[in-house]
Amino acid sequence: MLWSVEKDVDSITAVAGLLLLYSSNGCQGQAEKGSMYINEASRMAKNLGLFGVRDRLGLQEMPGYTREDLQAMAHTAWGAFGCIA
């Protein structure tokens, strides 16, 4: 399974994928398996700095990121927060 190879690499796409796996497993009545995915998504989101940063960061304060990168980070952070909270 691809997840066994990628699980140690924190990324925005991995967090989003884990949230989808969590939702899918929950809809199929596999809450225990889904909890593993949400825990991993939470860990990755924290490692990526999606939680626990100032309310507003501008492009000048996040060098190396494009506006699209920051939008993807914001959408993923809110999606993760909605699932975890």
C-alpha positions in Angstrom: 0.0 0.0 0.0 1.3 3.5 -0.9 0.5 4.8 2.6 3.1 2.5 4.2 5.8 4.2 2.0 4.5 7.8 2.3 3.4 7.9 6.0 6.7 9.4 7.2 6.5 12.3 4.7 4.4 15.2 6.0 2.6 17.1 3.3 -0.6 19.1 2.6 -1.8 16.5 0.2 -1.2 13.7 2.7 -3.3 15.5 5.3 -6.1 16.0 2.8 -6.0 12.4 1.8 -6.0 11.2 5.4 -9.1 13.3 6.0 -10.8 11.7 3.1 -9.9 8.2 4.3 -11.2 9.1 7.8 -14.5 10.3 6.3 -14.8 7.3 4.1 -14.1 4.8 6.8 -16.6 6.5 9.1 -19.3 6.3 6.5 -18.6 2.6 6.1 -18.8 1.9 9.8 -15.1 1.4 10.3 -14.6 4.0 13.0 -11.6 2.2 14.6 -9.7 2.3 11.3 -10.8 5.8 10.6 -9.4 7.0 14.0 -6.0 5.9 12.9 -6.3 8.2 9.8 -7.5 11.2 11.8 -4.8 10.8 14.4 -2.2 10.8 11.6 -3.8 13.8 9.9 -3.7 15.7 13.2 0.0 14.8 13.7 0.9 15.9 10.2 -1.1 19.1 10.4 0.7 20.1 13.6 4.1 19.2 12.2 3.4 21.3 9.1 2.5 24.3 11.3 -1.1 24.4 10.2 -2.2 24.8 13.8 -0.8 27.1 16.4 0.3 30.0 14.2 -0.8 33.6 14.3 -4.2 34.5 13.0 -2.9 36.2 10.0 0.3 35.6 8.0 1.1 37.6 4.9 3.1 36.6 1.9 6.0 38.6 3.2 6.1 36.6 6.4 6.0 33.2 4.6 8.8 33.5 2.0 9.0 30.7 -0.5 5.3 30.1 -0.6 3.0 31.2 -3.5 -0.5 32.6 -2.9 -1.8 29.2 -4.1 0.4 27.4 -1.6 -1.0 29.5 1.2 -4.6 29.0 0.0 -4.0 25.2 -0.1 -2.6 25.3 3.4 -5.5 27.4 4.7 -8.1 25.1 3.2 -6.4 22.0 4.5 -6.0 23.5 7.9 -9.7 24.4 8.1 -10.7 21.0 6.8 -8.5 19.2 9.4 -9.8 21.5 12.2 -13.4 20.7 11.2 -12.8 17.0 11.4 -10.6 17.0 14.5 -12.6 19.5 16.6 
